[in-house]
Structure formats: C-alpha cells, structure tokens
Amino acid sequence: MKCRHCGAALVLSMLDLGSAPPSNAYLNEQSLHGPERWYPLRILVCERCWLAQTEDFARADTLFDAEYAYFSGFSTSWLAHVECYVEQMCAHLSLGAASRVIEVAANDGALLQFVHARGIPCLGIEPTAGTAAAARAKGLSIVEAFFGQSLARRLAAEGQWADLMVANNVLAHVPDINDFVAGFAILLAPQGVATFEFPHLARLVAEGQFDTIYHEHFSYLSLTAVERIFAANGLALLDVETLRTHGGSLRVIAQRSDTGRHRRDPRVDRLLQEEARLGMASAGYYAGQQARVDRQKNDLLAYLIEAKRRGLAVGAYGAAAKGNTLLNYAGVRPDLLPYVVDRNPAKQGRYLPGSRIPILSEDHLRRDRPDRVLLLPWNLRDELVAQLDYVRGWGGRFVLAVPELVEC
C-alpha cells in the first residue's frame, strides 16, 4: 500500500486490530440472517510524511451510505461546543448578513443551525441521506455530495465563496485527503479562513484510545502531518488550539497560501516543537502500542466474564462506532453484554455490527435496572454520568474500559 498523501510505500505498523465490519454498518432483523463483510483493521505509518492511516480496503461510499446512523445533535455537550464555536468565530471574523459560511460534513445541521439563526447565509455539504434530511428539516440548505476539488470548483463557479469553512471531525474520514484539502483552497474567499477539528494522534498514543480506530477513520492526524498535507494542497496554518472533545482534539485554522494575509500564531510552532520532542516523526514513537491495546481488550473481557460468574447484570450505553471497535476486538457477544441502549431513534431496534448486540431505547435501562452500565462513548463520560444519574438510585455503577478499566 502507498501513503494516501505522499505516495511512499508503507512498511511501519502501529496497530493490528484483526478484522471488523464497518463500525456504523448497523444491522436490522433481516440482515441478521445473512453474512457481514469484515475488513482487516490495521494502522500503518508513513515514514516520509508521518501520516498514520488504515489499510485501504473499504470505499468511502460503502461506509457513508444512506443507512449511516450517526447524528451529532443527540449529544448535548457537542451542541454546546458548536454553539460556542459559532459565537467565537462570528465575533472574531465579524461575520454578518454579507458573509457566507460553508460546513463540510454538516451532518444533521447541529452547527449550522446556530449560523442560520444569526441570519448569516450558510450552506452545508453532507453525503449521507439521513443526516442531510435532518439538516434540511432545520431549514438549512444542503448539498448532498462528497466534498473535493470538483464540487469546490462547481460552487466557486456559482459565486459561493466562503468567508468561513468548517470541517469538524471529517478530515480523518476522507480517503483522498489531498483532493479534500485542495477543495478548501479553491472555495475559500481570498481572505477567508477554514477550521478543522480532528482527534489528535498524540492523545490516542498517550492514552491508548485504540477504539477510535475504525474503517471510517482513514487517517490519524498529528499537526506535523497536517502541516505537510496542507502546504502541498494550497493551505497555510494560522493557529491551533487543543480541545477536550473526542478524548482530545485539535482545532486547526488555515488560510489560502496564495492570497491569505493573516499572521501565523506562535502556538502552531510550539505544538510542532512539542510533537518533535515526543518523537512523532520517528518510528520508535509508534512501537509498543500493541501490548497496551491487548491488555485493555483482555481487561474488559475478563471483567465481563467475572461479572457473569458473580451474577451481576450488565448493560451498555451508547451505540457508538468506538464501542463497536472495542467490542469486536474483545470478541464480546450478547452472552456477556445482552444489550446497548441509545437515544438515537435511527439506531434503536437495530443491532451492533459484528457483535450483533441489540440496540434498545433508554426506557429499557430503567426497566432492567442493571448492576453495571458500560459507557462505550467514554469521551462523553461527564455528560452520560449526569444524564444517567438515576442508575445510582438502584445501586448501579458505571464502567469505562478506555483508557483504563474503571468503575465509577
């Protein structure tokens, strides 16, 4: 396999999670009676540009199809995050009725609804039919397509230049990262800026966040790799901010290399220097991850087996993609974890891919009153513990398996 960015041969292996089905390929009653398609799930690192990436087996249009069931608006903490972002960017860029905001991977319009409410012209780009329909129901204009240079040229030809382009949690999801980034350089207004949020590879390595690895994540990003990818495709870094979202993310701000005149903040070079100090541009940095991941997997499996031996009832909350990676790598099936509950109606009544654990509504949790609730979206720990506080009323406790197995 060749590197998705620079084309160098990939030799260095970071993690091998065996094989798994696509993490968002939820099953229905009918598909339970048929086979599932599993793909190898291995992370390789380019020793030329230091982009970490999955082996290339599944196409994006098979992963992000009409059945795609991730809706960002179901997370209250995420809604608060994007509302704060919109307020900050509107003030910083003096956005108003004469401006235009374009969000790539707009999902269900969780962010753009706050732009729209301010009377700022905006457009969402979203390839998955279900989430695009949810965004349109909020009164938003949506282009239902994958983003890249071709779509950017079409929109630019229509005069839809963007003063602000937003790309939250999508840079890691694109198979052709060069085409994707180059599209921003085409569609940005001459002095426009683009912001990208993505999980920081340094947090994945430092905390063993292996369950964020799944086929829909084609890339695992350091600022070191992102700077090189942007520079090769017409963007220049302006600023970077560390965020708590998704277990530790970066928000990168960029401008067009040819026309942008904004000054680069010293925080960019400080973080690049910190990544260099950590050794993120060396093979040794990526060694030793497999042993830690295997321990995390074994700890969860041992915990569930012991809970069953003790007669403890265990349920799970959050039919999240990261949970599917964890459960499938650990080999957990309904005999050890009989159900997972989720607030998203699009997932209820379906089954997790691979493990085939049924997804139920939150009402089931109240009726079943399990002794332990495994929180699969561990990055939402504080939000979920508050939301599910009633579990403590019957003596139940919460369990997290990543970064370490803990009860709380």
N, C-alpha and C positions, 0 to 999 in steps of 0.2 A: 504494500500500500504506500502511496505517496502522500506527503503532507498536504492538507487542504489549502494551506496558504502558499507555501514556498515551493512545493513540489519535491522536496527532498525525500529520500527513502526513509521509512520509519522502521527503526530497529528497537529502540528503548521501550520496554514495557513498564508501566507504572502499576497497573492492577488488572487482574483477571477474575471476573465475577462469574465465570462459567457461561451460561446462556440464560436468556429470559425472553418472554414475549414483550412487545412494546408496552410500556408502563401505563399508557392511557387507553389501551385496547380492551375496554370493559366488555364482559360477556353478558348475553341475555339467555333466557331459558332455552331457546332453540340452539344457540351456539354451544351450550354445554354438552350437547350430544355429538359435537364434531371436534376435529383436531384444532390445535392452536399452532401458529407459526412462531417458533423461537429462533432467536439470533444470538450468536456469540456476543458477549459483552466484555470487551477488553479495552483498556485505555493505553494508548501509545503516545510517546512524547517525541516531538521533532527536535533533534539536536542541532538544527540550524537556526530556527526561529523560536523554539521553545513553546510551541503551541501543543497543548495536551488535547487529545482527540480520541473519539471512539473509532474502532474499526468500522469501515464503511460497508454495511450490509443492507440496511433498510432505507428506502427512499422517503423524502420528506412528505410527499403527498399520500403515502400509506400510513404515516404516523399522525398527520394533522388532517384528518378527513372529516366527513360530515358527522361522524359519531364522536368526535373529540369532545370530552365532557369536563374540561377544566374551565370553571367560571371564577374569575378573580374577585368578583363583587361579593362573594359569600364570606369573605374574611373582613371582619370589622377593623382589624389592625391595618390591613392593606388599604382599605378605604381611607382611613385616617392618614396613612402615609402619602397617598397620591393627592389627597386634598391639600395637605401641607405643601407638597411639591408644586402644585399648580399656583398656590398663593405666592410662594417664593419666586417662581420663575416669572410670573406676571409682574411682580414688583421689580425684579432685577432687570428684566428686558423691556419694561414699560409697555407690555402687550395690551392692545385695545381693539376697538372695532375695525381698525385698518390693518390689523395683523392677521397672520394665519398660523395655526398650529396643526401639525400632522403627526399622528401617532401611528407607528408601525407596530403591528401585533396589538391592536386595540382591544382584543378580547371582547368582553361584554360591555365595554364603554365605561368601566369603573373610573378611569381617569378623565376621559374626555367629557364626561357629564359635568364635571366641575369647570372645565373650559367653556363649554356650551352655556352654562348658567351665567357666566360673566359676559355673555354677548360677543365673545371672540370667535370669528369664523374658524372652523376646525373640520378636519377630515380624518377618519380612521381607516387604516388598511388592515384587514383581517381575513385570512384564508379559510377559516373554519366556519361552516354554515350556521351551526347552532349559536355560537357566540356572536357572530355577525348579526343574526336576527335579534338577539337580546340587546345589542347595542342600538340597532335601528329602533327598537321599541322605546328607547330613551330619547328619541328624536334626533339621533346622530346620523350623519352622512358616512356611509361605509363603502369602501371599495373591497369587494370580496376576491382577493387575489394574494399570491405570494409576492413579496417585495424584492426588487432587484433593479438593475440598470434599465431594463426595458420598460417597466412600469414607471420608473422615475422620469425617463425621457418623455413618456406619454403625458404624464401630469405636468411636467415643466412646459411642454408644448402648449398645454391648455392654460398656461399662466398661473398654475397653482404653486408658486414658490412658497417656501416655508420660512417664517422667521424663527420658528422653533420646531424641531423634530424630536420626537420622544420614542425611545426604544427600550422599554423595560422588560427584562427577562426574556429577551428574544435573540440577542447576539450569540448566545450559546446554542440556540436551536436551529441555526441555518447551516445546511451542508456546504453551500458555496459562499463562504464568508467574504471572499474578495468581491464577488458580484453584489452582495448585500451592502457592504460598506461603501462601495463605489456609488451606489444609488443615492446615498445621502449627499455626497459631493455634487451630484447632479441636481438634486431637488432643493437644496438649501439656497435661500436668498444669499446674495454676496456677503452680507454681514450677519447672516443667520447663524444659529448655533444648534447643535444636536446633543442630546444627553442619552447616555446608555447606562442601564443598570444591569449588573450580572453578578452571580456568586463569585467570590474571589477564591482562586485556586489555593492561595496561601491558607485560607481558613479550612478548606477541605483537607489539606495535608496536615495542618496543625491539630485538628480536632477529629480526624478520622471520619469525616462526613461522607462516607462512601455511598450512602443511599441516595445522594444527589446525582449519582451516575446512572443514567439510563439512556436508551437509544435516542430519545427526543433531544437529549443534550449531545450535540455533535462535538462541542468544544468545551474546554475547561480553562478559564482565562486568567492569566496574570496581566498586570499592567505592562510588563516587559513585552509580552507577545502582542498585546493590543496596540501599543505604540507602533510596532513594526507593521502590523496589518493596516492600521490607519494611514501611516505615511506612504505605503505602497498604493493606496487607493484614494488619495486626494484629500485626506483629513489630517488636521493637526490637533494635538491635545492642548487643551486650555487649562483644565482643572480636574481634580479628582477628590472625591470625598468617600470616606468609609461609612458604611451603613450597617445597621443591625439586621436588616431584612434577609430572609432565606439563610439564616445562620452566619451571615457576614458577607456583605456585598460591597461592590464599588459602584459609585456613580461617576461616570466619566463625562466631561463636557468637551466638545470638539467643535472646530470650525473648518471651513474650506481652506485648503492650503494655498489656493491661488488668490483669493480675494479677502480672506479674513484678516482683520486688523486688531482683534482683541489680544491683550497681553496674557502670556502664559503664567499661571500662578506657580510659585515655588513649591507648592505641595506636590506637583507632578514629579519633580526631580527628587524630592525627598522620598517619595514612595518607591520610585525606581531604584534609588540607592538602597532602600531597605530590602527590596526584593533581591538585589545583588548580594547584600550581606547574608541573606538567608540561603543563597546559593541556587536560586530558582533558574538560573541559566547554567546549571551543571547537572550531570547525570546522577550524581550522588544524592541530590535532594529528593529524587523520586524513588530511591531504593528503600526497602524496608516497610513499605505500606501494606504489602500483602499479609504479613503476620499480624498486624494490628487489626485489619479488617476481619480476618478469620477468627480472631479472638472475640470481636464484637458479635459476630454471627453465632459463634458457639455459645456465648454467654446468654443470648436471647433464647436459643433453642433449649439450653439446659434449664433456664428459668421456667419456660412454658411446660416442659416435661415435669419438673418438680411441682409446679402449681397443680397440674392434673393429678399427680400422685397424692397431694395433700387435700384434694377435693375442692380446690379453690376455683370459682367460676371466673373466667377471664373473657372480656370483650375488648374491642379496639375502637378507637375513634379516628376518623379521617381517612377516606379512601383516596389517599394521595399517591402520586407517582413515586415519591421517595419510599413510601411504605411498601409499594409493590417490589421495588428493588430489594429491600430488606427481607421481606417475607419469602421471596423466591430464592434468594441466595441462601437463606437459612433452611429452606425446604419446609416451611410452615404450611400446614394444611388445616382444613376445618376441624380435624380431630383435636388439635391443640388450640385453635382460635376459631370458634364457631361463627363469629360474625364481626363485621365492622359497621359502625353507624356513621352517617354523613348527612349534613344539612342540605346538600345539593340534590334537588329532586331528579336531576338528569342522571344521577348515579344510583339512586335508590331503586331497588328491585333488580339490580344487575349484580354481577359477580366480578371479583378482582381477577385480572388476567393471571394465568399461571396457577396461583393458589386456589382459585375458584371459591373463595370465601364470599358468602353472600353480603351484600351491602343493604343495610336497613335504615329506617328513619331513626331519629334521635328518641322518639317515643319508645322504641324497643329497649333502649338503655334504661329508661325509667321503670319499665315493667320487669325487666330481667334482674335488675339490681346486682350486677356482678361484683365480686370481691375486688377485682383489679381491672383497670381500664388502661390499655396500652395506647399511648398517644403517638400515632405514626407521624404526623407533621410536627416533629419535636421543635422546629423553629418557631411554632406558634404556642409554645408551652404556656406562657403567661396568659394569653388570650383564652386558651382552651381550659386551663385550670379554673379561671374565673367563670367561664361560660358553663362549665360542668360542675360547679361547686356543690350542687345537690348530691353528687355521688358520695361525698363525705358524710352526708346525712344518714346513710345506712352502713357506714363504716368502711366504705370502699376507698381504695387508694389508686393513685395514678402511677404508671410505669413508663419510663423512657428507655429506649435501647441505644440511642445515638446522642451524643458522642460516647457515653458510658451508660451501662445498665444501672438505673436508679429507680427507687420508689419514692414517691413524694405525696 
